[in-house]
Amino acid sequence: MASSPPASTPAAKPARRDPNQRVLQEVALRYFLEVARAGSVTEAAARLEVAPSAVSRQIGRLERELDTLLFERRARGMTLNSAGELLAAHARRAWLDIERVTDDILALRGLRQGEVRIVATEGFAYEFLPAVVADFQARCPGIRFQLDMAVQREVARRVREGLVDIGVTVSLSSESGLQVAFRHPSPVMAVVAPGHPLADRRQLSLAQLLAWPLALPANTSTLRQLLDISSSRQGLVLQPVITSDHLYPLIQYATHTQAVTFCGELALRQQLHNRAVVAIPLRDREMNERHFEVQTMAGRHLPDAARAFIDHLRKALE
């Protein structure tokens, strides 16, 4: 009698593969980071100057090797999910470490080379930082700089994501994912033309300035928000005759009128030296709670050139 065939058994599940470690060091990771920044495969491909299909293949390869999805696919693009955020943090640090090691090797060979990438708010990017960079390069001519200007929240984002080495801004509170290399008081001051009736005052208050035309930053600026907080606490109403989302048009307006505007000393240093404007301290509490900050990515070991520039910047302030 023929024996009956053995009872069928469920197919065993394939063993889960460990991620191919090499995939975390190859082109797939670079494409992944660009999609994370751009928010879409098409935009990332345009920036990378490759076909969108090539980017899609590399993202698919990463997700297969890691056995998990990295993005949430939406009608308007792609956003990182929790796994993608973890990988992005790893990838950014990995690329930054490669850059740092390259700079350190060049330094061992005696080559004074490197690049320092800085993003700063307008008050520091316009006059103060270019002068400090020029002085630094007079001593270290082989160091190149990239200096960009952005609003405060964008400064923090670029530093946190490793897109720049150093962020220079003003801050009222701490930010997650950032390390403060050093802080320096940066009180808000009233700014007037040299011939203004208030120009010889040693100190003023916001209440005393209501009688004069006010040139104020736009509502979105942290400086304006600080002014509004202080005014609200005191029951004051600030009614500007002109507003701008840039600092220097307001300063120029004040130099041609009897208007009062507001700024910190560092942003005005060259103009104060040339006696183009007068800056008067304010006694209001909130006007003295701002700090100049030099920010770096938390946990990152900066290249030698960036660390040297931070030391130089600290000495320039002192």
PAVODO-498801 format. One record per atom (N, C-alpha, C, O): x, y, z. Coordinates in steps of 0.05 Angstrom, whole numbers, padded with zeros to 5 digits, always signed. Layout:
% residues N
XYZ/...
% end
This chain:
% residues 318
+00017-00024+00000/+00000+00000+00000/+00018+00024+00000/+00036+00027+00016/+00011+00042-00018/+00028+00065-00020/+00024+00083+00005/+00002+00088+00014/+00047+00092+00014/+00045+00110+00038/+00034+00137+00030/+00039+00147+00008/+00019+00148+00048/+00007+00175+00042/+00028+00196+00044/+00047+00194+00060/+00025+00217+00029/+00046+00238+00030/+00046+00252+00057/+00025+00254+00070/+00069+00260+00066/+00070+00273+00092/+00052+00298+00093/+00050+00313+00074/+00041+00303+00116/+00024+00326+00120/+00041+00351+00115/+00064+00354+00123/+00028+00370+00101/+00043+00395+00095/+00046+00411+00120/+00029+00412+00137/+00069+00424+00122/+00074+00442+00145/+00077+00470+00135/+00087+00475+00113/+00070+00490+00151/+00073+00518+00143/+00102+00524+00136/+00120+00515+00150/+00105+00539+00115/+00133+00547+00107/+00144+00564+00129/+00132+00582+00140/+00169+00558+00136/+00182+00574+00157/+00187+00602+00147/+00194+00606+00124/+00184+00622+00164/+00189+00649+00157/+00219+00653+00152/+00235+00643+00168/+00226+00668+00132/+00254+00673+00127/+00267+00687+00151/+00254+00705+00163/+00291+00680+00157/+00304+00693+00179/+00307+00723+00173/+00313+00731+00151/+00302+00739+00193/+00305+00768+00190/+00334+00776+00185/+00352+00768+00200/+00339+00791+00164/+00366+00799+00158/+00375+00823+00175/+00360+00841+00181/+00400+00822+00183/+00411+00845+00195/+00417+00865+00173/+00424+00858+00151/+00415+00891+00179/+00421+00911+00159/+00449+00909+00148/+00468+00904+00163/+00452+00912+00122/+00478+00914+00110/+00491+00940+00118/+00482+00961+00110/+00512+00938+00134/+00524+00963+00145/+00535+00981+00124/+00536+01005+00127/+00543+00968+00101/+00555+00985+00080/+00535+01005+00069/+00542+01026+00059/+00509+00997+00070/+00489+01014+00057/+00487+01040+00072/+00478+01060+00061/+00496+01041+00098/+00495+01065+00113/+00518+01084+00107/+00520+01105+00118/+00536+01076+00089/+00559+01092+00083/+00561+01099+00054/+00581+01110+00044/+00540+01093+00038/+00542+01095+00010/+00523+01118+00000/+00512+01134+00015/+00520+01118-00027/+00505+01139-00040/+00476+01139-00031/+00464+01160-00031/+00465+01116-00023/+00437+01115-00015/+00432+01135+00008/+00411+01147+00010/+00452+01137+00026/+00449+01154+00049/+00448+01183+00041/+00433+01199+00052/+00464+01190+00021/+00465+01218+00012/+00438+01225-00002/+00427+01247+00002/+00428+01206-00018/+00402+01211-00030/+00380+01213-00010/+00362+01230-00012/+00381+01195+00011/+00361+01196+00032/+00361+01223+00046/+00339+01235+00050/+00384+01234+00052/+00385+01260+00066/+00374+01282+00048/+00361+01300+00058/+00379+01281+00022/+00369+01302+00004/+00338+01301+00003/+00325+01321+00002/+00327+01276+00002/+00298+01274+00002/+00286+01285+00028/+00266+01298+00028/+00300+01279+00051/+00291+01289+00076/+00291+01320+00077/+00272+01332+00088/+00311+01332+00065/+00312+01361+00064/+00291+01373+00045/+00278+01393+00051/+00289+01360+00021/+00272+01372+00000/+00243+01366+00004/+00225+01381-00003/+00237+01343+00017/+00209+01335+00021/+00196+01321-00003/+00172+01316-00002/+00212+01316-00024/+00201+01301-00047/+00224+01289-00062/+00247+01299-00062/+00218+01266-00076/+00239+01253-00092/+00246+01271-00116/+00269+01273-00123/+00226+01283-00128/+00231+01299-00152/+00249+01323-00146/+00268+01328-00161/+00244+01337-00124/+00260+01360-00117/+00288+01351-00109/+00308+01364-00117/+00290+01329-00095/+00317+01318-00087/+00333+01311-00112/+00357+01316-00113/+00320+01298-00131/+00333+01290-00156/+00344+01314-00171/+00366+01314-00182/+00328+01336-00172/+00337+01360-00185/+00361+01372-00172/+00380+01381-00185/+00362+01372-00145/+00385+01383-00131/+00409+01365-00135/+00432+01375-00136/+00405+01339-00136/+00427+01320-00139/+00436+01317-00168/+00457+01306-00174/+00419+01328-00187/+00424+01326-00216/+00425+01296-00225/+00443+01288-00239/+00405+01281-00215/+00402+01253-00224/+00373+01249-00230/+00356+01266-00225/+00366+01226-00242/+00339+01219-00248/+00323+01213-00223/+00334+01201-00204/+00297+01221-00221/+00281+01214-00198/+00280+01184-00193/+00279+01175-00170/+00281+01167-00214/+00280+01138-00211/+00305+01128-00195/+00303+01109-00180/+00328+01141-00200/+00352+01133-00185/+00349+01139-00156/+00358+01123-00139/+00337+01162-00149/+00333+01169-00121/+00314+01149-00108/+00318+01139-00086/+00292+01143-00123/+00272+01124-00112/+00284+01097-00107/+00278+01084-00087/+00301+01088-00125/+00314+01062-00121/+00332+01061-00096/+00331+01041-00081/+00346+01083-00092/+00364+01083-00068/+00348+01085-00042/+00355+01073-00022/+00326+01099-00042/+00309+01100-00018/+00297+01072-00013/+00296+01063+00010/+00288+01059-00035/+00277+01032-00032/+00298+01013-00022/+00291+00995-00005/+00322+01016-00031/+00344+00999-00022/+00349+01002+00008/+00352+00982+00023/+00349+01027+00017/+00353+01032+00046/+00330+01019+00062/+00336+01006+00082/+00306+01023+00053/+00283+01012+00068/+00283+00981+00069/+00276+00969+00089/+00292+00969+00047/+00294+00940+00047/+00316+00930+00065/+00312+00911+00081/+00339+00943+00064/+00361+00934+00081/+00355+00938+00111/+00363+00922+00127/+00341+00959+00117/+00334+00965+00145/+00308+00952+00154/+00301+00953+00177/+00294+00940+00134/+00269+00927+00140/+00248+00945+00153/+00234+00936+00172/+00247+00969+00144/+00228+00988+00155/+00224+01011+00136/+00242+01018+00121/+00200+01023+00137/+00196+01048+00121/+00209+01071+00135/+00211+01072+00160/+00219+01090+00120/+00232+01114+00131/+00217+01140+00127/+00222+01160+00140/+00198+01139+00108/+00182+01163+00102/+00152+01157+00104/+00143+01134+00100/+00137+01178+00110/+00108+01177+00106/+00103+01189+00078/+00109+01213+00074/+00091+01174+00060/+00085+01183+00033/+00058+01198+00034/+00038+01187+00042/+00059+01223+00025/+00035+01239+00025/+00031+01251-00003/+00049+01250-00020/+00007+01261-00008/+00000+01272-00034/+00019+01295-00041/+00026+01299-00065/+00028+01310-00022/+00044+01334-00027/+00074+01329-00021/+00089+01349-00019/+00082+01304-00018/+00110+01300-00013/+00115+01278+00007/+00097+01262+00013/+00139+01278+00018/+00147+01257+00037/+00159+01270+00062/+00174+01289+00060/+00151+01259+00085/+00163+01269+00110/+00174+01245+00125/+00164+01222+00123/+00195+01250+00140/+00207+01228+00156/+00188+01218+00177/+00175+01233+00191/+00188+01191+00181/+00174+01180+00204/+00195+01177+00227/+00217+01187+00224/+00187+01163+00248/+00205+01161+00271/+00232+01147+00264/+00253+01156+00272/+00230+01125+00248/+00254+01111+00240/+00271+01129+00222/+00296+01129+00224/+00258+01144+00204/+00272+01162+00187/+00287+01184+00202/+00309+01191+00195/+00274+01194+00223/+00287+01215+00239/+00312+01204+00253/+00332+01218+00254/+00311+01179+00263/+00334+01167+00275/+00357+01164+00255/+00380+01170+00260/+00350+01154+00231/+00371+01151+00210/+00382+01177+00201/+00406+01180+00196/+00365+01198+00199/+00374+01224+00190/+00394+01235+00210/+00415+01247+00202/+00388+01232+00236/+00407+01242+00256/+00434+01228+00254/+00455+01241+00256/+00433+01201+00250/+00458+01186+00246/+00473+01196+00221/+00497+01200+00222/+00458+01199+00199/+00471+01206+00174/+00484+01233+00175/+00507+01237+00165/+00470+01252+00187/+00482+01280+00189/+00508+01279+00205/+00528+01291+00197/+00508+01265+00227/+00532+01264+00243/+00554+01249+00229/+00578+01256+00231/+00547+01228+00213/+00567+01213+00199/+00581+01231+00178/+00606+01230+00176/+00566+01246+00163/+00578+01263+00143/+00594+01285+00155/+00616+01292+00146/+00585+01296+00178/+00600+01317+00191/+00626+01306+00203/+00646+01320+00202/+00625+01281+00213/+00650+01269+00224/+00670+01265+00201/+00694+01268+00205/+00661+01257+00177/+00679+01254+00155/+00692+01280+00148/+00716+01281+00143/+00676+01301+00147/+00688+01328+00141/+00708+01336+00162/+00729+01347+00155/+00702+01331+00187/+00720+01339+00209/+00747+01323+00207/+00768+01335+00209/+00745+01297+00202/+00769+01281+00200/+00786+01290+00176/+00811+01292+00178/+00774+01297+00154/+00788+01307+00131/+00804+01333+00139/+00827+01336+00132/+00790+01351+00152/+00804+01375+00161/+00826+01369+00180/+00848+01382+00178/+00822+01350+00199/+00843+01344+00218/+00868+01332+00204/+00890+01337+00212/+00863+01315+00183/+00885+01304+00168/+00901+01325+00154/+00926+01325+00154/+00887+01344+00142/+00900+01367+00129/+00917+01382+00149/+00939+01391+00143/+00906+01386+00173/+00921+01401+00194/+00947+01386+00201/+00967+01399+00206/+00945+01359+00203/+00969+01343+00209/+00991+01347+00188/+01015+01346+00195/+00983+01352+00163/+01002+01356+00142/+01012+01385+00140/+01027+01392+00123/+01002+01401+00159/+01011+01429+00160/+00997+01447+00141/+01006+01469+00135/+00974+01438+00129/+00959+01454+00110/+00938+01470+00125/+00919+01458+00136/+00940+01495+00126/+00921+01512+00140/+00897+01516+00122/+00892+01537+00110/+00881+01494+00120/+00857+01495+00102/+00833+01487+00117/+00834+01477+00140/+00810+01492+00105/+00785+01485+00117/+00763+01505+00110/+00769+01526+00098/+00739+01498+00117/+00716+01515+00112/+00699+01517+00137/+00694+01497+00150/+00690+01541+00143/+00672+01545+00166/+00646+01556+00155/+00645+01576+00141/+00624+01541+00161/+00597+01549+00151/+00582+01562+00175/+00578+01549+00195/+00573+01586+00170/+00559+01601+00191/+00532+01611+00181/+00530+01619+00158/+00512+01610+00198/+00486+01623+00192/+00481+01641+00216/+00485+01634+00239/+00472+01666+00210/+00468+01686+00231/+00443+01702+00225/+00434+01705+00202/+00431+01713+00246/+00410+01732+00242/+00421+01758+00230/+00445+01763+00232/+00403+01774+00219/+00412+01798+00204/+00430+01817+00219/+00449+01827+00208/+00423+01821+00244/+00439+01841+00260/+00468+01834+00262/+00485+01851+00265/+00475+01807+00261/+00502+01799+00263/+00515+01793+00236/+00539+01796+00232/+00498+01785+00216/+00509+01777+00190/+00516+01801+00173/+00532+01799+00154/+00504+01824+00178/+00507+01847+00160/+00534+01861+00163/+00548+01866+00143/+00543+01868+00188/+00568+01882+00192/+00587+01869+00211/+00610+01866+00206/+00576+01859+00234/+00593+01849+00255/+00609+01824+00246/+00634+01824+00249/+00596+01804+00236/+00610+01779+00229/+00629+01783+00206/+00651+01772+00207/+00622+01797+00184/+00642+01801+00163/+00668+01813+00173/+00690+01806+00164/+00666+01832+00192/+00690+01844+00203/+00707+01824+00219/+00731+01824+00217/+00693+01807+00235/+00707+01787+00251/+00720+01766+00233/+00742+01757+00238/+00705+01758+00212/+00716+01738+00193/+00741+01749+00179/+00761+01735+00176/+00740+01774+00170/+00763+01786+00157/+00787+01787+00175/+00810+01782+00166/+00783+01793+00200/+00805+01794+00219/+00817+01766+00224/+00841+01762+00226/+00799+01746+00225/+00808+01718+00229/+00824+01709+00204/+00845+01696+00207/+00815+01715+00180/+00828+01706+00156/+00855+01721+00152/+00873+01710+00138/+00859+01744+00164/+00885+01757+00163/+00906+01740+00177/+00929+01741+00170/+00897+01725+00197/+00916+01707+00212/+00916+01679+00200/+00937+01665+00200/+00894+01670+00189/+00892+01643+00177/+00880+01645+00149/+00857+01639+00145/+00896+01654+00130/+00886+01659+00103/+00876+01635+00088/+00861+01638+00068/+00883+01611+00097/+00874+01587+00083/+00846+01578+00090/+00835+01559+00078/+00833+01591+00109/+00806+01583+00118/+00785+01598+00102/+00785+01622+00101/+00767+01583+00090/+00745+01594+00074/+00720+01596+00092/+00717+01580+00111/+00702+01614+00085/+00678+01617+00101/+00654+01618+00083/+00655+01628+00060/+00632+01607+00093/+00605+01610+00080/+00588+01624+00102/+00584+01613+00123/+00578+01648+00096/+00562+01663+00115/+00534+01668+00103/+00531+01681+00083/+00514+01656+00116/+00486+01660+00107/+00470+01675+00128/+00478+01675+00152/+00448+01687+00120/+00431+01702+00138/+00404+01689+00139/+00393+01681+00119/+00392+01687+00163/+00366+01674+00166/+00353+01685+00192/+00366+01697+00209/+00327+01680+00194/+00313+01687+00218/+00321+01668+00241/+00332+01647+00235/+00314+01675+00265/+00324+01660+00288/+00317+01630+00287/+00334+01613+00292/+00291+01624+00282/+00283+01595+00282/+00297+01580+00260/+00303+01556+00263/+00304+01593+00237/+00318+01580+00215/+00347+01575+00223/+00359+01555+00215/+00359+01594+00238/+00386+01590+00248/+00387+01564+00265/+00405+01548+00261/+00369+01561+00283/+00368+01538+00300/+00365+01512+00284/+00378+01492+00289/+00347+01513+00264/+00342+01489+00248/+00367+01480+00233/+00373+01456+00232/+00380+01499+00220/+00404+01492+00204/+00426+01481+00221/+00441+01463+00213/+00430+01492+00245/+00450+01482+00263/+00443+01454+00273/+00459+01436+00273/+00418+01450+00280/+00408+01424+00291/+00411+01402+00270/+00417+01379+00277/+00407+01409+00244/+00408+01389+00223/+00436+01386+00211/+00440+01371+00193/+00455+01401+00222/+00483+01398+00212/+00488+01411+00185/+00508+01405+00172/+00470+01429+00176/+00474+01443+00151/+00496+01464+00153/+00507+01472+00132/+00501+01473+00177/+00522+01493+00182/+00538+01484+00207/+00529+01467+00222/+00561+01496+00210/+00577+01490+00234/+00569+01507+00258/+00569+01497+00281/+00563+01533+00253/+00559+01552+00274/+00534+01569+00269/+00530+01577+00246/+00518+01573+00289/+00496+01592+00287/+00501+01615+00306/+00510+01611+00329/+00496+01639+00296/+00500+01663+00312/+00474+01678+00313/+00463+01686+00292/+00463+01682+00337/+00436+01693+00339/+00432+01705+00367/+00451+01705+00383/+00408+01714+00372/+00401+01722+00400/+00380+01702+00410/+00365+01691+00394/+00380+01698+00436/+00362+01678+00447/+00351+01687+00473/+00364+01701+00489/+00326+01679+00478/+00313+01684+00504/+00310+01658+00520/+00306+01660+00544/+00312+01635+00507/+00309+01609+00521/+00326+01588+00507/+00336+01593+00484/+00329+01565+00520/+00345+01544+00508/+00330+01529+00486/+00306+01529+00486/+00345+01517+00468/+00334+01502+00445/+00344+01473+00447/+00368+01469+00452/+00326+01454+00442/+00334+01426+00442/+00352+01420+00418/+00348+01432+00397/+00371+01401+00421/+00388+01393+00400/+00411+01412+00394/+00426+01408+00375/+00413+01433+00410/+00434+01453+00406/+00452+01455+00430/+00444+01451+00453/+00477+01461+00425/+00496+01466+00446/+00505+01495+00444/+00512+01505+00422/+00505+01510+00466/+00513+01538+00465/+00543+01540+00471/+00552+01534+00494/+00559+01547+00451/+00588+01549+00455/+00594+01571+00475/+00612+01568+00492/+00581+01594+00472/+00582+01614+00493/+00560+01635+00489/+00549+01637+00467/+00554+01649+00510/+00533+01669+00510/+00545+01696+00519/+00565+01696+00533/+00532+01717+00510/+00541+01744+00518/+00517+01762+00520/+00499+01760+00502/+00515+01779+00540/+00491+01796+00542/+00488+01813+00517/+00507+01823+00506/+00463+01815+00507/+00457+01831+00484/+00431+01847+00488/+00411+01842+00475/+00432+01867+00506/+00408+01882+00513/+00399+01898+00489/+00414+01907+00472/+00372+01903+00488/+00360+01920+00467/+00364+01949+00475/+00360+01956+00498/+00372+01965+00455/+00376+01994+00460/+00359+02010+00442/+00351+02002+00420/+00353+02035+00451/+00339+02054+00434/+00359+02067+00415/+00381+02074+00424/+00352+02069+00389/+00371+02079+00369/+00359+02105+00357/+00337+02104+00347/+00375+02126+00358/+00366+02152+00346/+00388+02165+00331/+00411+02156+00332/+00381+02185+00315/+00401+02201+00301/+00418+02217+00320/+00408+02224+00342/+00443+02224+00313/+00460+02240+00331/+00448+02266+00341/+00453+02275+00363/+00432+02279+00324/+00420+02305+00331/+00393+02303+00345/+00380+02323+00350/+00384+02279+00351/+00358+02275+00364/+00358+02287+00392/+00378+02285+00406/+00335+02298+00401/+00333+02309+00428/+00339+02289+00450/+00346+02297+00472/+00336+02263+00445/+00342+02243+00465/+00371+02233+00464/+00379+02216+00480/+00386+02242+00445/+00413+02231+00440/+00432+02233+00464/+00451+02217+00466/+00428+02252+00481/+00446+02256+00504/+00436+02243+00529/+00449+02246+00550/+00414+02228+00528/+00404+02214+00552/+00421+02190+00558/+00430+02176+00540/+00425+02185+00584/+00441+02162+00592/+00425+02136+00593/+00435+02114+00591/+00398+02139+00597/+00381+02116+00599/+00352+02124+00593/+00345+02147+00598/+00336+02106+00582/+00309+02113+00575/+00291+02089+00583/+00301+02067+00589/+00265+02093+00581/+00246+02071+00584/+00227+02072+00560/+00225+02092+00546/+00213+02049+00555/+00195+02049+00533/+00173+02070+00536/+00165+02082+00516/+00164+02074+00561/+00143+02094+00565/+00151+02122+00556/+00135+02137+00546/+00177+02128+00559/+00187+02155+00551/+00188+02158+00521/+00190+02180+00511/+00188+02135+00507/+00191+02136+00478/+00165+02139+00463/+00165+02143+00438/+00142+02136+00477/+00116+02137+00463/+00111+02164+00450/+00094+02166+00432/+00124+02185+00460/+00119+02212+00449/+00133+02216+00422/+00129+02236+00409/+00149+02196+00414/+00165+02199+00389/+00156+02179+00368/+00145+02158+00375/+00160+02185+00342/+00153+02166+00321/+00170+02140+00326/+00194+02142+00332/+00158+02117+00322/+00171+02092+00327/+00175+02076+00300/+00156+02073+00285/+00199+02067+00295/+00205+02050+00272/+00210+02022+00283/+00230+02017+00296/+00191+02004+00278/+00191+01978+00292/+00195+01955+00272/+00187+01956+00249/+00208+01934+00282/+00210+01909+00265/+00182+01897+00261/+00164+01903+00276/+00180+01879+00242/+00155+01866+00236/+00146+01848+00259/+00163+01840+00276/+00121+01841+00260/+00110+01825+00283/+00123+01798+00285/+00123+01787+00307/+00134+01788+00264/+00145+01761+00265/+00173+01760+00277/+00183+01738+00284/+00185+01783+00281/+00213+01783+00292/+00213+01779+00322/+00194+01787+00336/+00234+01766+00332/+00236+01762+00361/+00239+01789+00376/+00230+01791+00399/+00253+01808+00363/+00256+01834+00376/+00229+01847+00380/+00223+01858+00401/+00212+01846+00359/+00185+01858+00361/+00169+01844+00383/+00154+01857+00398/+00171+01818+00384/+00156+01803+00404/+00165+01810+00432/+00148+01812+00450/+00191+01815+00435/+00201+01824+00461/+00190+01851+00469/+00183+01856+00491/+00190+01869+00449/+00179+01896+00453/+00150+01895+00461/+00141+01909+00478/+00135+01878+00447/+00106+01875+00453/+00101+01864+00480/+00083+01872+00494/+00118+01844+00488/+00115+01832+00515/+00119+01854+00537/+00104+01856+00556/+00140+01869+00534/+00147+01890+00553/+00125+01911+00554/+00117+01920+00575/+00115+01919+00530/+00094+01939+00529/+00069+01929+00542/+00055+01944+00556/+00061+01905+00536/+00037+01893+00547/+00038+01892+00578/+00019+01898+00591/+00061+01884+00588/+00064+01883+00617/+00060+01910+00630/+00049+01912+00652/+00068+01931+00616/+00066+01958+00627/+00041+01973+00619/+00036+01996+00627/+00024+01960+00602/+00000+01973+00593/+00005+01995+00572/-00010+02014+00570/+00027+01992+00557/+00034+02011+00537/+00025+02001+00509/+00022+01977+00505/+00020+02020+00491/+00012+02013+00464/+00033+02025+00445/+00036+02050+00444/+00047+02008+00430/+00067+02018+00411/+00054+02021+00384/+00043+02001+00373/+00054+02045+00373/+00042+02050+00347/+00063+02060+00327/+00070+02083+00327/+00074+02042+00311/+00096+02049+00293/+00087+02067+00270/+00064+02065+00260/+00105+02084+00261/+00100+02099+00236/+00111+02085+00212/+00104+02090+00189/+00129+02065+00217/+00140+02049+00196/+00148+02022+00208/+00158+02021+00231/+00144+02000+00193/+00153+01974+00202/+00169+01961+00178/+00165+01969+00155/+00186+01942+00185/+00201+01928+00164/+00210+01901+00176/+00214+01899+00200/+00212+01881+00158/+00222+01855+00167/+00252+01854+00165/+00264+01833+00168/+00265+01877+00159/+00294+01879+00160/+00303+01902+00178/+00289+01922+00180/+00325+01898+00191/+00334+01916+00211/+00345+01942+00200/+00338+01964+00210/+00362+01941+00180/+00377+01964+00171/+00360+01986+00158/+00367+02009+00160/+00338+01980+00144/+00321+02001+00134/+00310+02018+00157/+00306+02042+00154/+00304+02005+00180/+00294+02020+00203/+00315+02039+00214/+00309+02061+00222/+00340+02029+00215/+00361+02045+00226/+00366+02069+00207/+00370+02092+00216/+00366+02064+00181/+00369+02086+00162/+00346+02107+00164/+00351+02131+00162/+00322+02097+00168/+00299+02115+00171/+00303+02133+00196/+00298+02157+00195/+00313+02121+00218/+00317+02136+00243/+00338+02157+00239/+00336+02179+00251/+00359+02152+00223/+00380+02172+00219/+00370+02196+00203/+00383+02217+00204/+00348+02193+00188/+00338+02215+00172/+00314+02229+00184/+00303+02248+00173/+00305+02219+00208/+00281+02231+00220/+00286+02233+00250/+00308+02229+00260/+00264+02239+00265/+00266+02239+00294/+00253+02214+00305/+00245+02213+00329/+00251+02193+00289/+00240+02168+00298/+00260+02153+00316/+00284+02158+00315/+00249+02135+00332/+00265+02118+00349/+00262+02089+00339/+00239+02080+00334/+00284+02074+00337/+00282+02046+00331/+00298+02031+00352/+00307+02043+00372/+00300+02005+00349/+00312+01988+00370/+00332+01968+00359/+00327+01957+00337/+00353+01963+00373/+00374+01945+00364/+00393+01939+00386/+00393+01952+00407/+00410+01918+00383/+00431+01912+00401/+00457+01926+00393/+00460+01934+00370/+00476+01928+00412/+00501+01942+00406/+00518+01929+00385/+00530+01943+00369/+00519+01903+00385/+00537+01889+00366/+00529+01895+00337/+00546+01899+00320/+00503+01895+00331/+00494+01901+00304/+00500+01929+00296/+00501+01936+00272/+00505+01947+00315/+00509+01975+00309/+00539+01984+00313/+00545+02007+00309/+00556+01965+00319/+00583+01972+00328/+00597+01990+00309/+00609+02010+00317/+00596+01984+00283/+00610+02000+00263/+00597+02028+00261/+00611+02048+00259/+00571+02029+00261/+00557+02054+00259/+00561+02071+00283/+00562+02096+00282/+00563+02059+00306/+00569+02074+00331/+00597+02085+00330/+00602+02108+00338/+00615+02069+00319/+00643+02078+00317/+00645+02102+00298/+00660+02121+00303/+00629+02102+00277/+00629+02124+00258/+00610+02147+00266/+00608+02167+00252/+00598+02144+00289/+00579+02164+00300/+00556+02170+00281/+00546+02193+00280/+00548+02150+00267/+00524+02153+00249/+00498+02151+00265/+00478+02162+00256/+00498+02137+00287/+00475+02135+00304/+00483+02136+00334/+00507+02136+00340/+00463+02139+00351/+00468+02138+00380/+00450+02116+00391/+00426+02115+00385/+00461+02100+00409/+00446+02078+00422/+00444+02084+00452/+00465+02089+00465/+00420+02083+00462/+00415+02090+00490/+00404+02066+00505/+00384+02054+00496/+00416+02058+00527/+00406+02035+00542/+00377+02039+00552/+00368+02061+00557/+00362+02017+00554/+00334+02018+00564/+00333+02005+00591/+00346+01985+00596/+00318+02016+00609/+00316+02005+00636/+00295+01984+00639/+00294+01970+00660/+00278+01980+00619/+00257+01960+00621/+00269+01932+00624/+00288+01925+00610/+00257+01916+00642/+00269+01890+00649/+00273+01872+00624/+00294+01861+00620/+00252+01869+00608/+00253+01851+00585/+00274+01859+00565/+00285+01842+00551/+00280+01885+00563/+00300+01895+00544/+00328+01886+00551/+00347+01890+00536/+00332+01876+00575/+00359+01868+00585/+00361+01838+00589/+00380+01829+00602/+00343+01822+00578/+00343+01793+00582/+00352+01778+00557/+00354+01753+00558/+00359+01792+00536/+00368+01778+00512/+00398+01771+00514/+00413+01784+00528/+00406+01750+00501/+00434+01742+00500/+00442+01735+00471/+00428+01723+00456/+00466+01744+00464/+00480+01736+00440/+00489+01707+00444/+00501+01701+00465/+00484+01690+00425/+00491+01662+00428/+00506+01652+00404/+00499+01658+00381/+00527+01636+00409/+00540+01620+00388/+00532+01591+00392/+00538+01579+00413/+00517+01580+00372/+00505+01554+00375/+00519+01534+00357/+00527+01540+00334/+00521+01509+00366/+00531+01487+00350/+00512+01463+00355/+00496+01463+00373/+00515+01442+00338/+00498+01418+00341/+00507+01404+00367/+00530+01400+00372/+00487+01396+00382/+00492+01382+00407/+00507+01356+00402/+00499+01340+00385/+00529+01351+00416/+00544+01326+00414/+00563+01325+00391/+00577+01305+00388/+00564+01346+00375/+00582+01345+00351/+00610+01355+00359/+00613+01374+00374/+00630+01341+00348/+00658+01350+00352/+00665+01367+00327/+00668+01356+00305/+00668+01393+00331/+00673+01411+00308/+00701+01408+00296/+00719+01401+00310/+00704+01414+00271/+00730+01415+00258/+00747+01437+00272/+00737+01455+00285/+00774+01434+00269/+00792+01453+00282/+00787+01481+00273/+00787+01500+00290/+00781+01486+00248/+00777+01513+00238/+00753+01526+00251/+00754+01550+00259/+00731+01511+00255/+00707+01522+00267/+00712+01528+00297/+00704+01548+00307/+00727+01510+00311/+00733+01515+00339/+00751+01539+00342/+00747+01555+00360/+00770+01542+00324/+00788+01566+00325/+00773+01591+00321/+00778+01612+00333/+00753+01591+00302/+00738+01615+00297/+00720+01622+00321/+00717+01646+00327/+00709+01602+00334/+00693+01608+00358/+00710+01622+00379/+00701+01641+00392/+00734+01612+00383/+00752+01625+00402/+00758+01653+00394/+00759+01671+00411/+00762+01657+00368/+00768+01685+00358/+00743+01703+00363/+00746+01726+00370/+00720+01692+00358/+00695+01707+00362/+00691+01715+00391/+00683+01737+00397/+00698+01696+00409/+00695+01702+00437/+00714+01725+00445/+00707+01743+00460/+00738+01725+00435/+00757+01746+00441/+00749+01773+00429/+00753+01794+00441/+00736+01772+00405/+00726+01797+00393/+00705+01810+00410/+00703+01834+00412/+00688+01794+00423/+00668+01804+00441/+00680+01816+00467/+00671+01836+00478/+00700+01802+00476/+00712+01811+00501/+00728+01837+00498/+00739+01847+00517/
% end
